Amino acid sequence: MPETGLDNPALRTDTVSMPVPATQPLAELPASLRASMLLRCLAIQGSWNYEILVGNGMGFCVEPALRRLPGGIDGRPYREALARQAVYFNAHPYLASLAVGALARAELEQVPPARIERFRTALCGPLGSLGDRLVWAAWLPACSLVALLLFGFGWSPPAVILGFLVLYNVGHLGLRDWGLRAGWKHGLRVATAMGHPVLQHGPRYIGRVSAVLGGMALPLAVHRAIGGQEPLSPIPMGVAVATPVLAVLLVRLQGRAEGWRVVLLLLAAFVLYSVVR
């Protein structure tokens, strides 16, 4: 299993006595604050640079919550917290909202600065690893294959693009919103949220679905691309259905059937089909 950093001691805060907050923490993330922070998360890479990466973006996203510190925007706690949050940070842009929520709550509860800085540093590796596996290696390819399948089914290019954008952004925006709410809920105990089954096991299951989608989409898309006018005709549909079925069969027969025998069987079936046709 890929290293996610969940065993990092800085993230295991459940066994450490929590400091008594200097101010009463907010029980739930207010709707207006949630909307403001989520909207800013969409621009978290707007000031990306090679020196601090998304550090400025983190400060920008957390800033609405910091206004609730004692003294408001003119107070010393606000200025110190904003400076602390606008330093080096690196994570997957979609899962960075998990850190935004957790750090915002930690600042409002006035957790000691040294502890916040250690916690903030410890978040970088796990959020980058989990996000890359779930989004770039699983969700994006799956959405691309769905778009290819829609093209094979005869959808127009604008409709295919629209379908891809809708599907991809449902997952993308949902992940950002979940991360913000989960980070706020768990605070320094955010390792609990990073152990969510979708983050830990989602890439594996999405990868399996993508394999089936690929087996269905490629024959249909190729058939249409070479000039096929009937995407739902028996031949391409038969190939599209047979490909994933054959893939499942090969997996089941792994270790029990030699490759050359399977190839000969497929060639014999193809020759028989050509003669009968």
Secondary structure, 3 states (H helix, E strand, C coil): CCCCCCCCHHHCCCCCCCCCCCCCCCCCCCHHHHHHHHHHHCCCCCCCECCCECHHHHHHHHHHHHCCCCCHHHCHHHHHHHHHHCCCECCCCCCHHHHHHHHHHHHHCCCCHHHHHHHHHHHHHHHHHHHHHHHHHHHHHHHHHHHHHHHHCCCCHHHHHHHHHHHHHHHHHHHHHHHHHHHHHHHHHCHHHHCCHHHHHHHHHHHHHHHHHHHHHHHHHHHHHCCCCCCCCHHHHHHHHHHHHHHHHHHHCCCCCCHHHHHHHHHHHHHHHHHHC
